[in-house]
Amino acid sequence: MLQPKNDIRNIAIIAHVDHGKTTLVDGMLRQANVFRQNQQVTERILDSNDLERERGITILAKNTGIVYNGITINLVDTPGHADFGGEVERVVNMVDGVLLLVDAVEGPMPQTRFVLRQALQRGLKVILVVNKIDRPMSRPDYAVNATFDLFIDLEASEDQADFPVVYTKALEGKAGFTPDTLADDLSPLFQTIIDRLPAPMVDEEGPTQLLVTTLEYSTYVGKIAVGRLSSGTIRAGQTVAHITAEGELRQSKATNVYLFRDLQRVPHDIVHAGNIVAVAGIADVGIGDTIADFDDPRPLPPITVEEPTVRMTFRINDSPFAGREGQYVTSRQIRERLNLELESNVALRVAETDKSNEFVVSGRGELHLAIFIETMRREGYEFAVSRPEVIFKDSPNGLMEPIEHIFLEVHSDYYGSVSEMLGRRKGQAINIRYGDDGTVYAEYLVPTRGTLGFRQPFLTATRGTGIFHTLFHGYEEYRGDLNTQPLGSMVALESGTVTAYALTNLQQRGAFFVVPGDEVYAGQIVGEHIREDELVINVCKTKHLTNHRATPTGITEGLTPPRLLSLDDAIEYLGDDDLLEVTPHSLRLRKRDLRHDMRARMAKRAKFAVGE
């Protein structure tokens, strides 16, 4: 029989990017005496991934446990970006309530909508935490009212819409029930969690049931399955039924069981229902599997996530510089790494192609795939990727394509050009609001195709001041061809070393991606042409010897600064016949076919095919 486990609260912290989730968790951990008074602790404690610290976002959901006044509070820190929604969709299965963190200046933002929708659809109770109330232009009343409107818009139940509100200064570790009366600590928040969020409903006397929500790995015990134990108990050394997401039943043994306490996995002989538990010993366990009583195996419904909308081709690097920098370069090594990612990244899909050295990798968006690419290169992998493309679907009504809900913030001076840009990308305006400070707040429905490669032109059009966010809207009928008018590329004619002399004579042709001294190869993309066509150039040309000696420094100083591409920039730049060479130390854009004569011949055939 189901009964509340009153000494436990399982909660997730959800919010838009950069609203202070991880900072608040840091404060809660400190005030729960997780650390020694003299212990040096880094900020963003749970963001242990290097990419998370560099980008300032949470990518992987992580959990820890603290004890406050005898109550165990299991905390899960979740990503705020929609491209990592698979993480959010998984972890909400483990919790009974959420802390919804909202910035007191910005109020609820687009990705607040995404994560809140996930929580409300699962019937979870919510505590609204209005953070950063000490910032200039703070609007706590607006934040509360706008959040309430969002609850109504998302069809929250009456009980869910009656949410408690706590105001915080997360950086200072202070909380209160009004913006003007904050305690010296976070005790009002802790007490609200205990009083207003429900305890887990469990059957302590029932058979063992645990839905695997997250996977971790230890060099000592191998794979570790993490999830909430919803029924019964689980012991170290217990023989269990491992039921896969596909329904296959296997006998296994839980060699070790752990609880999360103070940023650590603490081993226990026995763990009771209601807790978030880690189980080691099940070698082939996967996310969505059930660990159950061997004598009474009862599977739990597997985890479902939204399908990917964007895909890229991953292949071996076959450029002239292949194998110089990477440790893992073969198709077998790349295949093994892709399959390993599937074990923990539930929003990712990998498919074989008719070529043994190519794989189609599908994800939730450009950022989702870019983070994975960056992770692989940091692990020592060397490979090449193609341009992102959207995933279409067939229906009785014809071809369907994914649509993004874009939220824009631009100054009125730039809105005209942005609107025109989105019009060419088949965007439809659904809401436009003008702020008192000249800011235009606009919402558009745009085909996902139209969002690929949109960031750089958008920043250029708004002089770097514009902000936009996207959320997946759904599939709709195909909207026709887009008119994005991309510029052409400047492609290296020969292999060699880039010279300042060559760039000086060519810089009026476009913007370069290389600098003097860089080594390039024939077919490598070295810059962006000012026209739409491809331009083959010699960036390795040297000046003929004369009696006049020019100063190399002077030549270099006269060059226009290059446009050095980040991984996100490079992926966004890719054309249909381009590849991005990815190594641990380099990013190189190249043509799929490095031979200029073959590319020219194919271009000529393509023109004849369309009747030009």
N, C-alpha and C positions, 0 to 999 in steps of 0.2 A: 504494500500500500504506500502511495506517495505521501510523504510528509516533509515539511520544511526543515532544512538543515540550518538552524538559526545562528550557528557560530561561524558561518561562511558567507561571504559576498563575492560573487564572480562578476567583475565589471570590465568593460572596455572603454577606452578613451578615444573619442572620435572627433574630428574637426577638419576644417580646411587647412591647407598647407600654411605653415608658419603662424598659426594662431596660438601656439604655446603648449601643445600637448606634452611634448617630451620634457619641456622645462617644468611643467607642473608635476610630472612624475618624479623628476629629480627632487623637487621640494618635498613631496610626500615620502619619498624614501629617506631623506635626511631626517625628517621629523618623526619617523617611525623608528629612529635609532638604528637604522641599518648600518651606518658607518660609525667608526670611532670618532670621538671629538677632534682628535688631532690628525685624522686621516685625510690625505689629499685626494680629492675626487674631481674628475673632469666633468665639464658640463655635458648635457645630452648623454647621460649615462647609458640609456638603453640603445642609443644609436651607435652601436659598436662597429658597424660596417663603415669602411673608409668612404665609400660613395655617399652614404647617408650624411656623414660629417661634412664632406666637400660640398654637396648640393644643398645641405640644410633641410632635407626632407627625410621622412621615415619611409623606407622601402619595404622592409620586412616586419611583419607583426611579431612582437616579442612580449613575453609575459614574465612577471615576477610575483612574489607574494610577500605581504607584510602583515604584522599583527598589531592591531590597535584596540586597546581596552578589551583584550581577550577575544576579539573577532578577527578571523583571518580574512584579509582582503586580497584576492587574487586580481592583479592589474594586468591588462593587456593593452599595450600601446600599438595603435594601428596606423597605417598610412593614410594621409589625407588626399593624395592624388588619385584621380579616377583610374589611371592606367594600372594602378596596383590594387584595384578593387577586388581582385581575386583573394588578396590577403584579408580584406574586410569581410567579404562574404564567408570566408572560412571561420574566422574567429568569433563572429557573432553567434555561431553555433555553440560556443563554449560558455557564454555569459548569460546573466539574467537581467542585467541593466547596463546603462551606459552613462558616462559623463560626456555631454555635448559641450565642447569648448568653443566659445564665440568671442572674437575680438570686439572690444567695446567701441572701437572706432569704425571698423568695417562692417560689423554686424554679420549675419549669416551670408556666406559666399557660395558660389556654384557648387564646389565640392563638399560643402556642408550639406547641401541638398542630397548628394549622392550617398554619403555615409549614413545620414539620418534616415533616408528611405530604407536602407538595408535593415536598420534597427527597428523601425516602426513596422515593417512588413513581418517581422518575427515577433511582434507583440511585446517588445522590450520596454521597460520603464526608463524614463530619461530624467537626469538632473541637468539643468542648464547652468553652465559655469561661464560667467561673463568675465573675461580676463583682460588684463592691461587697462584697468580703469584709471590708472594714473597717467596715461598718455595724454598729451595735448589733443584737443578735439574729441576727447572721449565722450561717447553718447550711450551710456548704459541703458537708458530707457528705450532708446531707439533699437538697440540690440535685442532687448527682451521682446518688444512689440513685433519687430520684424521676424524673430524666431517663432513667435506664436502664429503669425501669418503663414510662415513656412509649414508649421505643423498642420494647419488647416488645409493648405494647398496639397499636402501629401496624404490627406485623408486619415490623420491620426484619430484614434478613438478618443472619446471624451476623457477617459481616465488618463491616457497618454498626454493629452493637451493640458492637463492640470499638473504641470511640472513645477517642481521647486526650483528656486533660483539662488545661486551662491555667487558672490562677487569676489574676485581674486586679483592679487598682484603676484603672479606665479614666481617672478624673479626674486621677490622679497619673501616668499613663503607666507603670505597673509591672505586671510579669507574672512568674509562677513556676509550677513544677510541683507545689508543695504550698502550702497557704494560709499557712504560717508562713515560707516562704523565697522571698521575691520578689526578683527582680533590680531594679536601679535603672532599668530601661527595659523595653521590650516585646520584647527580643531572644528570650526563650523562645517567645513567640507566633509571631514571624516564622519562627523555626527549625522549629517544629512545622508551620507551613503548608508550608514547603518540603519537609520530610521526610515528612509524612503525607498530604498531599493530592496527588492525581495530576496529572501534567502533561496537557495536552490531547492527545488522539489525533487526528492529522491526516494527510492525504495531501498533502504539499507539492508533489508532482509532478502531482497530479490537476487536473481542471478547476475553475475558480472556483465556489465555493458559499458563499453567505452568507444566513442566515435573518434577515430584518429583525425585530428584537425591540423596538426603541424608535425613536421619531421625535423629532428635535430641529429647531430652526428658527434660521436666521441671516438677518438682513436683507440680507446680502451675497450669499449663495449659495442661499438658499431652504431647502427641506426637506433634512434630513440624516438618512439611514438609519443605524441603529446595530445591530450584531449581531456574532456571532462568525464569523470566516472559518474554516470547517471544512475547506476544501480549496483547494489552489492558491494563487495570488497575485492581487492586484488592483492595477492601476496607475492613476495619475492620467491621465485622458484615454482610458482603455480603453473600447472598445465592449463593452457587456455585454447579456445577455438579462435583461430584467425580467419575471419570472414572477409573476403575481398569485396571491393565495391561492385564487382560483377557477380557476386553471390557464391563464389567458390569457397568451400570450407576446408581449412587446413589445421592440423594439430601443431601447436607450438608451445613454447615455454617462456614465461616472463621471468627472466633471470634476475632482473633488478627492477624495483619500483622506486619512484622519487616524488617528493613534493617540492614546489618552488618556494624558497624562503630566502629573502635578502640577497637577491641576484644570484643565487646558487641553486643547483639541484641537490636536495638533501635526501640520501637513501633512507628508506623505511622498510620494516619487515612487512607491514600491512598498511593499506590505505583504504579509507572508507568513502562511500559515495558522496558526491557533492564537491569534491576537490578537483582541481585541475592537476592531472597526474602525468608523469613521464614514465614510460615503460621501455626497458631495454631487453634485447634477446630475440626479437622477431625480425629476422634478417630481411625478408622480402616485403615488409609492411609498407603500405602506401596510404596517402591521404584519402579519406573517404572510407577506409576499411573499418571494420568493427572488431574489437577484442572482446570476446564473450566467454561465458561459462562453458566449459567443454561438455559438461553433462546436460546443459540446457541452453544451447546456442541460439540467441535471439539477435538477428542483425538489426542495426539502426539504419534509417534512411540515409543513403550516401549524400555527400555534399554536392550541390549543383552550383555552377557559376555561369555567368554570361559567356557566350561564345566569343572567340577572337574576331576582330574586324579588320586587322591588317596583317600582312605576311611579307616576308623577305626570304630570298634564297641565300643560304649559307653554302659555301663551297671552299675547296682547297685553294690556297693562294698559288697561282701559276705564273706570277709576274717574274721578270728577270731578277728581281731581288728576293725571290722566294727562299725561305729557310735561313735567312741571315740573322733574324732576331728572335724567332719563335722557338719555343721548346717542344710544343705539340703542333705538328704541321700536317699529319697524314689524315686521310678521310676516316680511317678507323678511329683515331683519337678524337676527331671532331664529333663523330657519331656517338661515341661513348659519352662524351661530355653533354651533348644534347639530350641523350636519354637519361642521364643522371639528373639534369635539371627538371625533367618531367616528374620526378619523384616528389618534389616539393613545390614546384610552381604550377599550380592547378589551372591557371589561366593560359598556359602555354600549350601549343600543339606542335608536333614535329612529324613530318611525313617524308618518306623516301621518294625519290624521283627515278626516272628511267636512266639517270646517270649516277654511277656509284659514288661520285665525288661531290654531289649536290644534294641539299636537303632543304625542304620548305619549312620555315619556322613561322608560326602564326602567334600573334599576341593581341593585347587589348589596345595598343596604340604605339606610336613612334617612340615615346619615352619608355614604355615597357620593354620594347625590343632593344632600345639604345642602352639601357641599364644592363641588360643581359650581355650585349656585345662588349661593353666596357668591363664587365666582370670577367668574361672569358679572356680578354687581352691581358688583364692584370694577373691572371693565373698562368700566363705564358703561352696562350694559344695564338696561332697565326692562321688567318683565313681571309676570305673575301665575301662581301655581301652585296646584294643587288638593291635596286631602288625599292622602297616600300610600295606595296599595292594593296588596294582594298579587296575584301572578300565579298563577292556577289552571291546572291541566292536566286534560285529559280522558284517561281510560284505560278499558280493558275492565271494570275494577272500579268505575268511576264517577268522580266528581270527586276530584281530588288537589290537595292544598295544601302549600305549603312549611312545614317544621317547623324551629324553631331549638333548638339545644342551649344552655340558659342555665346559667351557673355563678354561684352566689350566695355572697356573704359578708355575713352579717347577725348582729347580736347576738341572742341567744336571746330577749330581751325583745320584739323586733319580728318574730321569725320567724313567729309565728302569723298576724299580719295579712298578711304577705307571702305566706304559703302560701295563705291564703284568697283573696287577690287573684289569684294564679296559677291557683287552682282555677276561679274565674269565667272565666278566659281559656283554659280547657280544657288547662291545664298538667298534666303527669304527672311526679311525682317519681321519679327513677331512682337517686338516691344521696343520702344525708344523713349527715353526719359532724359530731360535736360536738367542738370544740376545748377545751383546758383553760382558756382565758381567757373562755369564754362565747360564742365565735363559732360560728355554725352555718355549715358549708360544705355547700351543697346543689346538686344538679344536676336540672334539669327539661327535659323536652321539651315545647315550647310552640308552637302554630301561630304563624307569622310575624304573622298578624293580631293575636294577643294581645300581641306585643311592640311594636306601633305604639302610641305614646302611653303606654307603660309607665314610662318613666324618671321623669317628674315625680311620679306617684302613689307610685312606689317610694321616691324620695327623701323624700317627705313622710311615708310610713309608717315609715321608718327614721331620721327626724330628720336626714337628710343624711349618715348614717354608713354606709349600706349600699353595697356594690359589686356590680355584676353585669357579665358579659361574655356575648356571644352568638356562636355559630358556626352556620353553616348545616348542618343535619343531613341533609336530604333531603326528598323528597316522600312524603306518606302520605295515606291516605283522609281526606276532609273530616270534621272533627270536630264540625260543627254550629254553631249560632249562639252567639255570645259574649254574656256579660252583664257589660259593663264599666261601665254606669250613668254615662255622662258627664254633667257638669253643663251647664246651658244658658248662653247668652251674653247679655250686656247690649249692646244695639245702639242707636246714636245715632238719635234721631228726626229731627234736622234738622242742616243744615250750619252751621258757625260755629266760635267759639273756646270751648274748655272753660273753665269758670269754677270757682273754688274754692267759691263759694256753691252751685252745683248739686251738686258732688261731696260736699259736707258733708251735704246732705240725702239723698243716695242711697247713702252708703257702707255702710249696713247691709244693702244688697241684694246685695253681693258684693265681689269684688276688682277694682280698676280697672287698665287697661293704659295709661291716659293721665294727664297731669298738667295743672294749670291753665296756660293759654296755648297748649296744643296746638290745632292746627286740625284739625277732623274734618268728615266729610260724612255725610249720611243713609245708613244702611245699613252704616256702619263698626262693627266690633265693638270696643267700648271697655272691656269687662271681662267677668268670668266671674260668672254668676248663682249664687246659693246653691241654686237649684232647678234642675230638669232642663229647664224650658221656657225659651223666649226671652222676654226682657224688653226692651221698647223704652222708652228713657228720653231725657230732654232734658238733656244734660250742658252745654248752652250757656246755660242759664237764668240770668238776672241778677236781683238783688234790686231790688224796686221802690223808688223814691226815697222817703225819709222824712227827718224832721228828725234822726233818730238816725244818727250816723255810726259804722259798725263799722270796725275796723282790719283791712285785708286780710291783713296778716301774721298776725294772730291766727287768722283763718279757715284760712289755709294750714297753720299749725302744728298745727291740730287734725285735719288729714286723716290717715287711715291711709296709710302709704307705699304707692305703687303697685307692682304687679308688672310690672316692665319685662321684656319678652320678648326673648330672644336669637333668632337664626334657628332654632336647634334647638328651642327652646321653642315658637315660633310654628308650626313644621311639626307638632310633636307635638299642638298644640291643635286644629288644623284639624278641622272636622266635614264631613259629606258635602255640605252645601250652603254651605260656606265657601270662600273663596279667600284667598291671601296675596299682597298687593301688595308687590312687591320692587322697590326703586329703589336707586341708589347711596348714598342717605343715609337711607332710611326703610324700615321694615317695618310694614305696616298689615294687620290682619285685617279682612275684610269679608264680607258675605253675597254669595253669587253673584248673587242678585236684590236690588238695593238698595231696592226698593219694599216697604214694610212691608205694604200692603194685599194685594199679590200673594203675599207669603210666607204671610200669614195664610190666604188663600184656598187655597193649595196644601196647607198643613198640615191644614186642615179636610177637604179631599178625601182626603188620606192616611189620616185617622182613619176616615172612612167606608169606605175601601177595605179596611181590616183589620177592619171590623165593630165598631168601638168606638162 
